[in-house]
Amino acid sequence: MKITKADTWFSRWIRLRDAWESNGILVNKCATFGGLKVLPCKELECGHYMSRRHTSTRYHEHNAMPQCTYENRWKHGNPEKMARALDKKFGAGTAERMELMSRQVVKLDINAVSDHYRERVNALIKENGWEAYKWW
């Protein structure tokens, strides 16, 4: 599956949206490791509940959370735990809504998606004074 600029900026947004600074680096929790695994944001991945192949949920913020490589790749996203994590963060029924939404057919403007998340990432960095913490 081809990775686009929109994927890159969306991934950065997901990994940064709930991040915090710790010992001079930005860190976040792996959503499916029980909140016990805290890693630098640059080491986390953007884990999707419904696969990225579903265009309608590929860039939906309620379909993605930070995950460690082990959970995202080797445990294939650990969908049962991801569903519970999404429901906990965004409210009961979120995972079910993502499942239903993933079946919809949509056409996206990838450039617009990319611009949207680039702006949000840059605003979050500026708002939190994290300019020195960029890893890309």
BAVEXZA-526237 format. One record per atom (N, C-alpha, C): residue number from 1; residue in one letter; atom name; x, y, z. Coordinates in pm, whole numbers, plus 50000, padded with zeros to 5 digits. Example, Ala and Ser with C-alpha at 12.3 -4.5 7.8 and 13.67 -1.06 7.14 Angstrom:
<sites>
<num->1 residu->A atome->N x->51319 y->49431 z->50780>
<num->1 residu->A atome->CA x->51230 y->49550 z->50780>
<num->1 residu->A atome->C x->51320 y->49670 z->50780>
<num->2 residu->S atome->N x->51285 y->49775 z->50708>
<num->2 residu->S atome->CA x->51367 y->49894 z->50714>
<num->2 residu->S atome->C x->51290 y->50003 z->50787>
</sites>
This chain:
<sites>
<num->1 residu->M atome->N x->50085 y->49882 z->50000>
<num->1 residu->M atome->CA x->50000 y->50000 z->50000>
<num->1 residu->M atome->C x->50089 y->50124 z->50000>
<num->2 residu->K atome->N x->50062 y->50213 z->49910>
<num->2 residu->K atome->CA x->50143 y->50334 z->49896>
<num->2 residu->K atome->C x->50119 y->50429 z->50013>
<num->3 residu->I atome->N x->50230 y->50478 z->50070>
<num->3 residu->I atome->CA x->50223 y->50577 z->50178>
<num->3 residu->I atome->C x->50229 y->50716 z->50114>
<num->4 residu->T atome->N x->50134 y->50800 z->50150>
<num->4 residu->T atome->CA x->50125 y->50934 z->50095>
<num->4 residu->T atome->C x->50169 y->51037 z->50198>
<num->5 residu->K atome->N x->50180 y->51163 z->50155>
<num->5 residu->K atome->CA x->50209 y->51271 z->50251>
<num->5 residu->K atome->C x->50098 y->51280 z->50355>
<num->6 residu->A atome->N x->49976 y->51251 z->50313>
<num->6 residu->A atome->CA x->49864 y->51253 z->50408>
<num->6 residu->A atome->C x->49885 y->51147 z->50517>
<num->7 residu->D atome->N x->49934 y->51029 z->50480>
<num->7 residu->D atome->CA x->49962 y->50925 z->50579>
<num->7 residu->D atome->C x->50069 y->50972 z->50676>
<num->8 residu->T atome->N x->50173 y->51036 z->50624>
<num->8 residu->T atome->CA x->50283 y->51083 z->50707>
<num->8 residu->T atome->C x->50235 y->51186 z->50809>
<num->9 residu->W atome->N x->50160 y->51285 z->50764>
<num->9 residu->W atome->CA x->50112 y->51390 z->50855>
<num->9 residu->W atome->C x->50006 y->51337 z->50951>
<num->10 residu->F atome->N x->49919 y->51249 z->50904>
<num->10 residu->F atome->CA x->49819 y->51189 z->50992>
<num->10 residu->F atome->C x->49888 y->51109 z->51102>
<num->11 residu->S atome->N x->49988 y->51031 z->51065>
<num->11 residu->S atome->CA x->50062 y->50951 z->51162>
<num->11 residu->S atome->C x->50128 y->51040 z->51267>
<num->12 residu->R atome->N x->50188 y->51148 z->51223>
<num->12 residu->R atome->CA x->50250 y->51241 z->51318>
<num->12 residu->R atome->C x->50146 y->51297 z->51414>
<num->13 residu->W atome->N x->50029 y->51334 z->51360>
<num->13 residu->W atome->CA x->49921 y->51388 z->51443>
<num->13 residu->W atome->C x->49878 y->51286 z->51549>
<num->14 residu->I atome->N x->49855 y->51164 z->51507>
<num->14 residu->I atome->CA x->49808 y->51060 z->51600>
<num->14 residu->I atome->C x->49910 y->51038 z->51711>
<num->15 residu->R atome->N x->50038 y->51033 z->51676>
<num->15 residu->R atome->CA x->50141 y->51009 z->51777>
<num->15 residu->R atome->C x->50164 y->51128 z->51868>
<num->16 residu->L atome->N x->50134 y->51248 z->51821>
<num->16 residu->L atome->CA x->50157 y->51369 z->51901>
<num->16 residu->L atome->C x->50034 y->51418 z->51978>
<num->17 residu->R atome->N x->49915 y->51381 z->51936>
<num->17 residu->R atome->CA x->49795 y->51446 z->51991>
<num->17 residu->R atome->C x->49783 y->51431 z->52143>
<num->18 residu->D atome->N x->49828 y->51322 z->52200>
<num->18 residu->D atome->CA x->49822 y->51303 z->52345>
<num->18 residu->D atome->C x->49962 y->51290 z->52407>
<num->19 residu->A atome->N x->50063 y->51338 z->52336>
<num->19 residu->A atome->CA x->50201 y->51324 z->52382>
<num->19 residu->A atome->C x->50233 y->51423 z->52494>
<num->20 residu->W atome->N x->50343 y->51397 z->52560>
<num->20 residu->W atome->CA x->50395 y->51488 z->52661>
<num->20 residu->W atome->C x->50547 y->51481 z->52656>
<num->21 residu->E atome->N x->50609 y->51583 z->52714>
<num->21 residu->E atome->CA x->50755 y->51590 z->52718>
<num->21 residu->E atome->C x->50804 y->51517 z->52842>
<num->22 residu->S atome->N x->50907 y->51436 z->52823>
<num->22 residu->S atome->CA x->50968 y->51365 z->52935>
<num->22 residu->S atome->C x->51119 y->51355 z->52910>
<num->23 residu->N atome->N x->51196 y->51413 z->52999>
<num->23 residu->N atome->CA x->51342 y->51409 z->52988>
<num->23 residu->N atome->C x->51393 y->51455 z->52852>
<num->24 residu->G atome->N x->51332 y->51559 z->52799>
<num->24 residu->G atome->CA x->51379 y->51618 z->52676>
<num->24 residu->G atome->C x->51333 y->51553 z->52547>
<num->25 residu->I atome->N x->51237 y->51459 z->52557>
<num->25 residu->I atome->CA x->51181 y->51397 z->52436>
<num->25 residu->I atome->C x->51029 y->51391 z->52448>
<num->26 residu->L atome->N x->50962 y->51385 z->52334>
<num->26 residu->L atome->CA x->50817 y->51369 z->52334>
<num->26 residu->L atome->C x->50784 y->51220 z->52339>
<num->27 residu->V atome->N x->50696 y->51184 z->52431>
<num->27 residu->V atome->CA x->50660 y->51045 z->52452>
<num->27 residu->V atome->C x->50508 y->51029 z->52448>
<num->28 residu->N atome->N x->50466 y->50905 z->52430>
<num->28 residu->N atome->CA x->50324 y->50871 z->52433>
<num->28 residu->N atome->C x->50312 y->50724 z->52470>
<num->29 residu->K atome->N x->50191 y->50682 z->52501>
<num->29 residu->K atome->CA x->50165 y->50543 z->52539>
<num->29 residu->K atome->C x->50120 y->50461 z->52420>
<num->30 residu->C atome->N x->50157 y->50335 z->52418>
<num->30 residu->C atome->CA x->50101 y->50240 z->52323>
<num->30 residu->C atome->C x->49958 y->50212 z->52368>
<num->31 residu->A atome->N x->49861 y->50238 z->52282>
<num->31 residu->A atome->CA x->49719 y->50227 z->52318>
<num->31 residu->A atome->C x->49677 y->50087 z->52357>
<num->32 residu->T atome->N x->49744 y->49985 z->52302>
<num->32 residu->T atome->CA x->49698 y->49849 z->52325>
<num->32 residu->T atome->C x->49790 y->49768 z->52417>
<num->33 residu->F atome->N x->49891 y->49831 z->52471>
<num->33 residu->F atome->CA x->49981 y->49762 z->52563>
<num->33 residu->F atome->C x->49940 y->49790 z->52707>
<num->34 residu->G atome->N x->49815 y->49821 z->52726>
<num->34 residu->G atome->CA x->49762 y->49846 z->52860>
<num->34 residu->G atome->C x->49809 y->49974 z->52923>
<num->35 residu->G atome->N x->49859 y->50066 z->52840>
<num->35 residu->G atome->CA x->49907 y->50193 z->52894>
<num->35 residu->G atome->C x->50037 y->50180 z->52970>
<num->36 residu->L atome->N x->50098 y->50062 z->52964>
<num->36 residu->L atome->CA x->50220 y->50037 z->53040>
<num->36 residu->L atome->C x->50346 y->50067 z->52961>
<num->37 residu->K atome->N x->50334 y->50077 z->52831>
<num->37 residu->K atome->CA x->50451 y->50098 z->52746>
<num->37 residu->K atome->C x->50452 y->50242 z->52697>
<num->38 residu->V atome->N x->50545 y->50320 z->52750>
<num->38 residu->V atome->CA x->50564 y->50460 z->52710>
<num->38 residu->V atome->C x->50692 y->50466 z->52628>
<num->39 residu->L atome->N x->50680 y->50521 z->52508>
<num->39 residu->L atome->CA x->50793 y->50528 z->52416>
<num->39 residu->L atome->C x->50804 y->50667 z->52354>
<num->40 residu->P atome->N x->50922 y->50701 z->52303>
<num->40 residu->P atome->CA x->50933 y->50824 z->52226>
<num->40 residu->P atome->C x->50835 y->50819 z->52108>
<num->41 residu->C atome->N x->50774 y->50932 z->52079>
<num->41 residu->C atome->CA x->50677 y->50936 z->51969>
<num->41 residu->C atome->C x->50734 y->50884 z->51838>
<num->42 residu->K atome->N x->50862 y->50912 z->51813>
<num->42 residu->K atome->CA x->50923 y->50868 z->51688>
<num->42 residu->K atome->C x->50936 y->50717 z->51680>
<num->43 residu->E atome->N x->50927 y->50647 z->51792>
<num->43 residu->E atome->CA x->50936 y->50501 z->51793>
<num->43 residu->E atome->C x->50799 y->50434 z->51787>
<num->44 residu->L atome->N x->50694 y->50513 z->51807>
<num->44 residu->L atome->CA x->50559 y->50459 z->51798>
<num->44 residu->L atome->C x->50511 y->50460 z->51654>
<num->45 residu->E atome->N x->50407 y->50384 z->51627>
<num->45 residu->E atome->CA x->50347 y->50381 z->51495>
<num->45 residu->E atome->C x->50202 y->50427 z->51506>
<num->46 residu->C atome->N x->50145 y->50462 z->51394>
<num->46 residu->C atome->CA x->50004 y->50500 z->51388>
<num->46 residu->C atome->C x->49924 y->50373 z->51362>
<num->47 residu->G atome->N x->49867 y->50318 z->51468>
<num->47 residu->G atome->CA x->49789 y->50195 z->51455>
<num->47 residu->G atome->C x->49645 y->50226 z->51421>
<num->48 residu->H atome->N x->49593 y->50155 z->51324>
<num->48 residu->H atome->CA x->49454 y->50172 z->51281>
<num->48 residu->H atome->C x->49369 y->50054 z->51330>
<num->49 residu->Y atome->N x->49248 y->50083 z->51373>
<num->49 residu->Y atome->CA x->49154 y->49977 z->51409>
<num->49 residu->Y atome->C x->49104 y->49910 z->51282>
<num->50 residu->M atome->N x->49040 y->49988 z->51196>
<num->50 residu->M atome->CA x->49002 y->49938 z->51065>
<num->50 residu->M atome->C x->49120 y->49964 z->50972>
<num->51 residu->S atome->N x->49158 y->49867 z->50896>
<num->51 residu->S atome->CA x->49276 y->49875 z->50811>
<num->51 residu->S atome->C x->49279 y->50001 z->50725>
<num->52 residu->R atome->N x->49401 y->50045 z->50692>
<num->52 residu->R atome->CA x->49418 y->50161 z->50607>
<num->52 residu->R atome->C x->49359 y->50139 z->50467>
<num->53 residu->R atome->N x->49332 y->50018 z->50431>
<num->53 residu->R atome->CA x->49274 y->49992 z->50297>
<num->53 residu->R atome->C x->49132 y->50049 z->50287>
<num->54 residu->H atome->N x->49071 y->50076 z->50399>
<num->54 residu->H atome->CA x->48937 y->50136 z->50400>
<num->54 residu->H atome->C x->48952 y->50289 z->50395>
<num->55 residu->T atome->N x->48932 y->50345 z->50279>
<num->55 residu->T atome->CA x->48954 y->50488 z->50257>
<num->55 residu->T atome->C x->48870 y->50574 z->50350>
<num->56 residu->S atome->N x->48749 y->50532 z->50378>
<num->56 residu->S atome->CA x->48659 y->50616 z->50458>
<num->56 residu->S atome->C x->48703 y->50633 z->50603>
<num->57 residu->T atome->N x->48784 y->50542 z->50653>
<num->57 residu->T atome->CA x->48831 y->50553 z->50791>
<num->57 residu->T atome->C x->48984 y->50567 z->50800>
<num->58 residu->R atome->N x->49052 y->50565 z->50689>
<num->58 residu->R atome->CA x->49199 y->50570 z->50687>
<num->58 residu->R atome->C x->49252 y->50692 z->50763>
<num->59 residu->Y atome->N x->49188 y->50808 z->50746>
<num->59 residu->Y atome->CA x->49234 y->50931 z->50811>
<num->59 residu->Y atome->C x->49135 y->50980 z->50917>
<num->60 residu->H atome->N x->49055 y->50891 z->50969>
<num->60 residu->H atome->CA x->48960 y->50928 z->51073>
<num->60 residu->H atome->C x->49029 y->50917 z->51209>
<num->61 residu->E atome->N x->49027 y->51025 z->51284>
<num->61 residu->E atome->CA x->49099 y->51030 z->51412>
<num->61 residu->E atome->C x->49047 y->50932 z->51516>
<num->62 residu->H atome->N x->48925 y->50886 z->51502>
<num->62 residu->H atome->CA x->48871 y->50789 z->51597>
<num->62 residu->H atome->C x->48901 y->50646 z->51555>
<num->63 residu->N atome->N x->48978 y->50629 z->51449>
<num->63 residu->N atome->CA x->49015 y->50497 z->51400>
<num->63 residu->N atome->C x->49162 y->50467 z->51426>
<num->64 residu->A atome->N x->49235 y->50560 z->51485>
<num->64 residu->A atome->CA x->49379 y->50542 z->51499>
<num->64 residu->A atome->C x->49430 y->50590 z->51635>
<num->65 residu->M atome->N x->49529 y->50517 z->51685>
<num->65 residu->M atome->CA x->49595 y->50552 z->51811>
<num->65 residu->M atome->C x->49741 y->50508 z->51802>
<num->66 residu->P atome->N x->49827 y->50566 z->51885>
<num->66 residu->P atome->CA x->49967 y->50525 z->51883>
<num->66 residu->P atome->C x->49981 y->50379 z->51928>
<num->67 residu->Q atome->N x->50068 y->50306 z->51859>
<num->67 residu->Q atome->CA x->50097 y->50168 z->51898>
<num->67 residu->Q atome->C x->50246 y->50141 z->51883>
<num->68 residu->C atome->N x->50296 y->50052 z->51968>
<num->68 residu->C atome->CA x->50434 y->50008 z->51952>
<num->68 residu->C atome->C x->50439 y->49912 z->51832>
<num->69 residu->T atome->N x->50557 y->49892 z->51780>
<num->69 residu->T atome->CA x->50574 y->49805 z->51664>
<num->69 residu->T atome->C x->50524 y->49664 z->51692>
<num->70 residu->Y atome->N x->50552 y->49614 z->51810>
<num->70 residu->Y atome->CA x->50509 y->49478 z->51846>
<num->70 residu->Y atome->C x->50358 y->49464 z->51832>
<num->71 residu->E atome->N x->50282 y->49555 z->51890>
<num->71 residu->E atome->CA x->50136 y->49547 z->51884>
<num->71 residu->E atome->C x->50083 y->49572 z->51743>
<num->72 residu->N atome->N x->50139 y->49672 z->51674>
<num->72 residu->N atome->CA x->50087 y->49711 z->51543>
<num->72 residu->N atome->C x->50121 y->49610 z->51434>
<num->73 residu->R atome->N x->50243 y->49563 z->51433>
<num->73 residu->R atome->CA x->50285 y->49474 z->51325>
<num->73 residu->R atome->C x->50274 y->49327 z->51361>
<num->74 residu->W atome->N x->50334 y->49289 z->51474>
<num->74 residu->W atome->CA x->50339 y->49147 z->51507>
<num->74 residu->W atome->C x->50207 y->49094 z->51562>
<num->75 residu->K atome->N x->50129 y->49180 z->51626>
<num->75 residu->K atome->CA x->49997 y->49138 z->51675>
<num->75 residu->K atome->C x->49886 y->49192 z->51585>
<num->76 residu->H atome->N x->49926 y->49239 z->51467>
<num->76 residu->H atome->CA x->49832 y->49288 z->51364>
<num->76 residu->H atome->C x->49735 y->49393 z->51419>
<num->77 residu->G atome->N x->49787 y->49481 z->51503>
<num->77 residu->G atome->CA x->49707 y->49589 z->51559>
<num->77 residu->G atome->C x->49629 y->49552 z->51683>
<num->78 residu->N atome->N x->49629 y->49422 z->51717>
<num->78 residu->N atome->CA x->49557 y->49375 z->51835>
<num->78 residu->N atome->C x->49416 y->49435 z->51838>
<num->79 residu->P atome->N x->49332 y->49398 z->51738>
<num->79 residu->P atome->CA x->49203 y->49465 z->51720>
<num->79 residu->P atome->C x->49109 y->49464 z->51840>
<num->80 residu->E atome->N x->49110 y->49357 z->51919>
<num->80 residu->E atome->CA x->49020 y->49354 z->52034>
<num->80 residu->E atome->C x->49059 y->49462 z->52136>
<num->81 residu->K atome->N x->49188 y->49472 z->52164>
<num->81 residu->K atome->CA x->49235 y->49574 z->52257>
<num->81 residu->K atome->C x->49221 y->49714 z->52198>
<num->82 residu->M atome->N x->49242 y->49726 z->52067>
<num->82 residu->M atome->CA x->49228 y->49856 z->52002>
<num->82 residu->M atome->C x->49083 y->49902 z->52012>
<num->83 residu->A atome->N x->48989 y->49813 z->51991>
<num->83 residu->A atome->CA x->48846 y->49848 z->52002>
<num->83 residu->A atome->C x->48815 y->49901 z->52142>
<num->84 residu->R atome->N x->48866 y->49833 z->52244>
<num->84 residu->R atome->CA x->48842 y->49878 z->52382>
<num->84 residu->R atome->C x->48908 y->50014 z->52407>
<num->85 residu->A atome->N x->49029 y->50034 z->52354>
<num->85 residu->A atome->CA x->49099 y->50161 z->52372>
<num->85 residu->A atome->C x->49025 y->50275 z->52303>
<num->86 residu->L atome->N x->48973 y->50250 z->52183>
<num->86 residu->L atome->CA x->48897 y->50353 z->52111>
<num->86 residu->L atome->C x->48770 y->50389 z->52187>
<num->87 residu->D atome->N x->48698 y->50287 z->52234>
<num->87 residu->D atome->CA x->48575 y->50311 z->52310>
<num->87 residu->D atome->C x->48603 y->50387 z->52439>
<num->88 residu->K atome->N x->48715 y->50358 z->52503>
<num->88 residu->K atome->CA x->48751 y->50427 z->52627>
<num->88 residu->K atome->C x->48784 y->50574 z->52599>
<num->89 residu->K atome->N x->48859 y->50599 z->52493>
<num->89 residu->K atome->CA x->48903 y->50736 z->52462>
<num->89 residu->K atome->C x->48792 y->50821 z->52402>
<num->90 residu->F atome->N x->48715 y->50764 z->52308>
<num->90 residu->F atome->CA x->48618 y->50843 z->52231>
<num->90 residu->F atome->C x->48472 y->50813 z->52264>
<num->91 residu->G atome->N x->48448 y->50720 z->52354>
<num->91 residu->G atome->CA x->48312 y->50689 z->52395>
<num->91 residu->G atome->C x->48266 y->50553 z->52346>
<num->92 residu->A atome->N x->48178 y->50493 z->52424>
<num->92 residu->A atome->CA x->48125 y->50361 z->52390>
<num->92 residu->A atome->C x->48064 y->50360 z->52251>
<num->93 residu->G atome->N x->48092 y->50254 z->52176>
<num->93 residu->G atome->CA x->48037 y->50240 z->52042>
<num->93 residu->G atome->C x->48126 y->50296 z->51932>
<num->94 residu->T atome->N x->48239 y->50357 z->51968>
<num->94 residu->T atome->CA x->48328 y->50414 z->51867>
<num->94 residu->T atome->C x->48380 y->50308 z->51771>
<num->95 residu->A atome->N x->48427 y->50197 z->51825>
<num->95 residu->A atome->CA x->48481 y->50091 z->51738>
<num->95 residu->A atome->C x->48373 y->50040 z->51643>
<num->96 residu->E atome->N x->48253 y->50024 z->51692>
<num->96 residu->E atome->CA x->48143 y->49977 z->51606>
<num->96 residu->E atome->C x->48113 y->50080 z->51497>
<num->97 residu->R atome->N x->48116 y->50208 z->51532>
<num->97 residu->R atome->CA x->48094 y->50313 z->51431>
<num->97 residu->R atome->C x->48203 y->50310 z->51324>
<num->98 residu->M atome->N x->48328 y->50284 z->51365>
<num->98 residu->M atome->CA x->48438 y->50276 z->51268>
<num->98 residu->M atome->C x->48418 y->50156 z->51175>
<num->99 residu->E atome->N x->48369 y->50045 z->51230>
<num->99 residu->E atome->CA x->48343 y->49928 z->51147>
<num->99 residu->E atome->C x->48237 y->49960 z->51041>
<num->100 residu->L atome->N x->48130 y->50026 z->51082>
<num->100 residu->L atome->CA x->48024 y->50063 z->50987>
<num->100 residu->L atome->C x->48074 y->50165 z->50886>
<num->101 residu->M atome->N x->48146 y->50264 z->50933>
<num->101 residu->M atome->CA x->48196 y->50368 z->50845>
<num->101 residu->M atome->C x->48295 y->50313 z->50743>
<num->102 residu->S atome->N x->48371 y->50212 z->50781>
<num->102 residu->S atome->CA x->48474 y->50157 z->50692>
<num->102 residu->S atome->C x->48413 y->50097 z->50565>
<num->103 residu->R atome->N x->48286 y->50066 z->50568>
<num->103 residu->R atome->CA x->48219 y->50006 z->50451>
<num->103 residu->R atome->C x->48170 y->50109 z->50351>
<num->104 residu->Q atome->N x->48178 y->50236 z->50388>
<num->104 residu->Q atome->CA x->48134 y->50342 z->50297>
<num->104 residu->Q atome->C x->48239 y->50368 z->50191>
<num->105 residu->V atome->N x->48193 y->50408 z->50075>
<num->105 residu->V atome->CA x->48283 y->50443 z->49966>
<num->105 residu->V atome->C x->48294 y->50594 z->49961>
<num->106 residu->V atome->N x->48419 y->50642 z->49967>
<num->106 residu->V atome->CA x->48443 y->50786 z->49962>
<num->106 residu->V atome->C x->48560 y->50815 z->49869>
<num->107 residu->K atome->N x->48563 y->50935 z->49820>
<num->107 residu->K atome->CA x->48677 y->50982 z->49742>
<num->107 residu->K atome->C x->48737 y->51099 z->49820>
<num->108 residu->L atome->N x->48864 y->51088 z->49851>
<num->108 residu->L atome->CA x->48930 y->51190 z->49931>
<num->108 residu->L atome->C x->49024 y->51275 z->49847>
<num->109 residu->D atome->N x->49039 y->51399 z->49886>
<num->109 residu->D atome->CA x->49139 y->51486 z->49830>
<num->109 residu->D atome->C x->49262 y->51471 z->49920>
<num->110 residu->I atome->N x->49356 y->51389 z->49878>
<num->110 residu->I atome->CA x->49473 y->51357 z->49959>
<num->110 residu->I atome->C x->49554 y->51482 z->49994>
<num->111 residu->N atome->N x->49563 y->51575 z->49901>
<num->111 residu->N atome->CA x->49636 y->51699 z->49929>
<num->111 residu->N atome->C x->49569 y->51779 z->50040>
<num->112 residu->A atome->N x->49436 y->51783 z->50039>
<num->112 residu->A atome->CA x->49363 y->51853 z->50144>
<num->112 residu->A atome->C x->49382 y->51785 z->50280>
<num->113 residu->V atome->N x->49379 y->51652 z->50280>
<num->113 residu->V atome->CA x->49401 y->51577 z->50405>
<num->113 residu->V atome->C x->49542 y->51605 z->50457>
<num->114 residu->S atome->N x->49639 y->51599 z->50368>
<num->114 residu->S atome->CA x->49777 y->51626 z->50406>
<num->114 residu->S atome->C x->49792 y->51767 z->50464>
<num->115 residu->D atome->N x->49736 y->51866 z->50396>
<num->115 residu->D atome->CA x->49743 y->52004 z->50444>
<num->115 residu->D atome->C x->49678 y->52019 z->50581>
<num->116 residu->H atome->N x->49562 y->51955 z->50598>
<num->116 residu->H atome->CA x->49488 y->51964 z->50724>
<num->116 residu->H atome->C x->49573 y->51912 z->50842>
<num->117 residu->Y atome->N x->49630 y->51794 z->50827>
<num->117 residu->Y atome->CA x->49707 y->51737 z->50938>
<num->117 residu->Y atome->C x->49842 y->51804 z->50956>
<num->118 residu->R atome->N x->49903 y->51854 z->50849>
<num->118 residu->R atome->CA x->50028 y->51930 z->50862>
<num->118 residu->R atome->C x->50002 y->52056 z->50946>
<num->119 residu->E atome->N x->49892 y->52124 z->50915>
<num->119 residu->E atome->CA x->49857 y->52244 z->50991>
<num->119 residu->E atome->C x->49829 y->52211 z->51137>
<num->120 residu->R atome->N x->49758 y->52102 z->51163>
<num->120 residu->R atome->CA x->49727 y->52065 z->51301>
<num->120 residu->R atome->C x->49852 y->52026 z->51379>
<num->121 residu->V atome->N x->49942 y->51951 z->51315>
<num->121 residu->V atome->CA x->50067 y->51912 z->51380>
<num->121 residu->V atome->C x->50149 y->52036 z->51414>
<num->122 residu->N atome->N x->50165 y->52123 z->51317>
<num->122 residu->N atome->CA x->50245 y->52243 z->51339>
<num->122 residu->N atome->C x->50183 y->52334 z->51444>
<num->123 residu->A atome->N x->50051 y->52344 z->51447>
<num->123 residu->A atome->CA x->49983 y->52425 z->51550>
<num->123 residu->A atome->C x->50003 y->52364 z->51689>
<num->124 residu->L atome->N x->49993 y->52231 z->51700>
<num->124 residu->L atome->CA x->50013 y->52164 z->51828>
<num->124 residu->L atome->C x->50156 y->52184 z->51878>
<num->125 residu->I atome->N x->50251 y->52172 z->51788>
<num->125 residu->I atome->CA x->50391 y->52192 z->51824>
<num->125 residu->I atome->C x->50412 y->52334 z->51874>
<num->126 residu->K atome->N x->50358 y->52431 z->51802>
<num->126 residu->K atome->CA x->50374 y->52571 z->51841>
<num->126 residu->K atome->C x->50303 y->52599 z->51973>
<num->127 residu->E atome->N x->50181 y->52550 z->51986>
<num->127 residu->E atome->CA x->50101 y->52572 z->52107>
<num->127 residu->E atome->C x->50171 y->52521 z->52232>
<num->128 residu->N atome->N x->50239 y->52407 z->52219>
<num->128 residu->N atome->CA x->50305 y->52345 z->52334>
<num->128 residu->N atome->C x->50453 y->52382 z->52347>
<num->129 residu->G atome->N x->50503 y->52463 z->52254>
<num->129 residu->G atome->CA x->50644 y->52502 z->52260>
<num->129 residu->G atome->C x->50738 y->52386 z->52233>
<num->130 residu->W atome->N x->50697 y->52297 z->52143>
<num->130 residu->W atome->CA x->50774 y->52176 z->52115>
<num->130 residu->W atome->C x->50862 y->52188 z->51990>
<num->131 residu->E atome->N x->50890 y->52308 z->51944>
<num->131 residu->E atome->CA x->50966 y->52324 z->51820>
<num->131 residu->E atome->C x->51098 y->52248 z->51823>
<num->132 residu->A atome->N x->51161 y->52240 z->51938>
<num->132 residu->A atome->CA x->51290 y->52173 z->51950>
<num->132 residu->A atome->C x->51279 y->52021 z->51948>
<num->133 residu->Y atome->N x->51157 y->51968 z->51957>
<num->133 residu->Y atome->CA x->51138 y->51824 z->51969>
<num->133 residu->Y atome->C x->51104 y->51754 z->51837>
<num->134 residu->K atome->N x->51096 y->51827 z->51727>
<num->134 residu->K atome->CA x->51063 y->51761 z->51598>
<num->134 residu->K atome->C x->51162 y->51650 z->51570>
<num->135 residu->W atome->N x->51115 y->51537 z->51522>
<num->135 residu->W atome->CA x->51204 y->51427 z->51491>
<num->135 residu->W atome->C x->51213 y->51401 z->51341>
<num->136 residu->W atome->N x->51138 y->51473 z->51261>
<num->136 residu->W atome->CA x->51140 y->51449 z->51117>
<num->136 residu->W atome->C x->51210 y->51560 z->51045>
</sites>
